[in-house]
């Protein structure tokens, strides 16, 4: 069953959707990063593909959707976005590490640019980019591109729903 701790009338600006797939340690580190954000108008929805111990981070997790389709993170995100109450969906993997201005920067991008979605830079845990990760790090300048990655991406929720979400077999 879905665990929903939100106040019925809540309508945050941002819905952070986390797909769990790695360790509880990684997940709890990401929750600490979210707790340190400089903005607080967001909710956290977890598409729990692992059965991790959510109560360890309960203060910042508002909604948990357990045991989704065979551990497929993209399908979990597609389902979780339908529980979102925000205007912007931010998709993060559970092993992400984000800076304290991460959500503020996402909001600013949508407020100052006429976009439906964005994708951000992804670096490995060492902060470097290997040869096979070049598609994840396209430099510091913004430019129009196909948004074909499922983590470290954000979309206006109405536009994401309009196209019925991401390709469900994308991993």
N, C-alpha and C positions, 0 to 999 in steps of 0.2 A: 504493500500500500504506500501511497504517496504521503510524505510527512510535510505538512505545510504549517509553518510557524508565523506566517505573515498576518498582519492586521488586515481585515477584509477590505478596508477602504484605502490601503496603501497603493500609491502609484509613483514609484521612483522613476527618475529619469533613465537610469541604466539598470539593465538586468545582466549580471555577470553569470554566464553559464559555464560550469566546469564539468568536463568529462573525466571521470576517474578511471585510471587504468594502471597507474604505478603504485608506489608504496604510500602508506599512511604518512610517513615522514615527509615525503614530497608534498602531499596534499596539505598537511598542517603548516608547512613552510609557506605555501601559497596563501593560505588563509591569514597568516600573520602579515604577509605583504598587503593583503586587502584591508586588514584592520588598520594599517598605517597610511591609507590613502588620504590625500589632502581634501577630497570631496567625500561626502557621506550620503549622497542621494542615490544609493544603489541597493539592490538586493542581490543575494547570491543563491543561485539555483544549481544543485548538483545532480548530474546524470550519473548515478552510482553504478558503474559497471563492475565493481570489485567487491562490494559489501564491506567497505572500510569503516572504521569506527568514527562515524560522523559526530557523536557527542563530544569528542575531544575538541571540536572547533564550533560547537553549537551556537555560540554568540553571534557569529557572522554568517552562518548558514541558515537561510530562511525557508528553503524548500528542497526536499530530497526526493528524487524519483529513482527508486531502487531497481536493481537487476534488469537492466534494459536488454533489448534484443541481442543476446549472445555476445555481450561485451563490445559491440560495435560502437565506437565513440561518435561517429557521425550520426548514426540513427538516434543515439542518445541525445545529441544536441538538437536534432530535428524535433524530437518529442518534447524536450525541455523548453524549447522556445514557445511552445503553446501554453506553458504555465507562466511565462514571463508577463510582468505588468509594466515594464519600462517601455520607453520609446526607442532605446538603443540596446541591441543585444551585443554583448562582448563575449566572445568565445575564447576560453583559455584551457589549456591542458593542465592537468593537476601537477605536473612537474615544472610549471612555469615559475619564474622569479621575475617580479615586476617592481619598478621603482615607485616611490610614493606619489608621484605625479602622473602615473600611468592613466588612470581613469580621467583625470582632469584634462590631459592631452587628447584623449579620445573624444571627450565632450567638445573641447575647443575645435577639433577638426570638423565635427559635424556642424557646429555653430558658425564657423567662418568659411566653410567650403560647401559648394553645392554637390554633395555626394550621397550615394545610397549606401555605400559600404567602404571599408578600408581594410587593408592588411598591413600588418606591422612586421618589423624585422624579427627574425628568430635566430638566436645564437645558441650554441650548445652550452653546457654547464660551465665550460672553461672561458666562455666569452669570445671564442674565436670562430672563424668560419672555415670549414673544410671545403675541399673541392666539390663534393656532392651537395653542399648546402648553399651554393651560390644563388639558387632560386629563392632562398629564404632571406637573403640580405642583398637588397638591390641598391644600397647606398643611402645617403641622407636626403636626397631630393625627392619630393613627391611627384608622381606622374601617373596618368591614367593607365590602368592595366586590368587584365582579367583577374578577378579575385577568386582564385582557385585553391586557396588553402583554408583549412578548417580551424586552425588554432591561431591565436594572436590575430584575430580578425574581428571586425565589428560591422554591424548592419543596422539600418533603420528597421525596426521589427516589422512594420507593415510591408516593407519591400521583400524581406526574407520570407515572410508568410505567403506573399503573393506568388512567388515562384516555387512554393511548396518545399522550401528548405534546400539543403545541400544534397548532392547525389549520395544516396544512403550507403553505397558500398565504398565510399571514399574512406580510407583509414588513415 
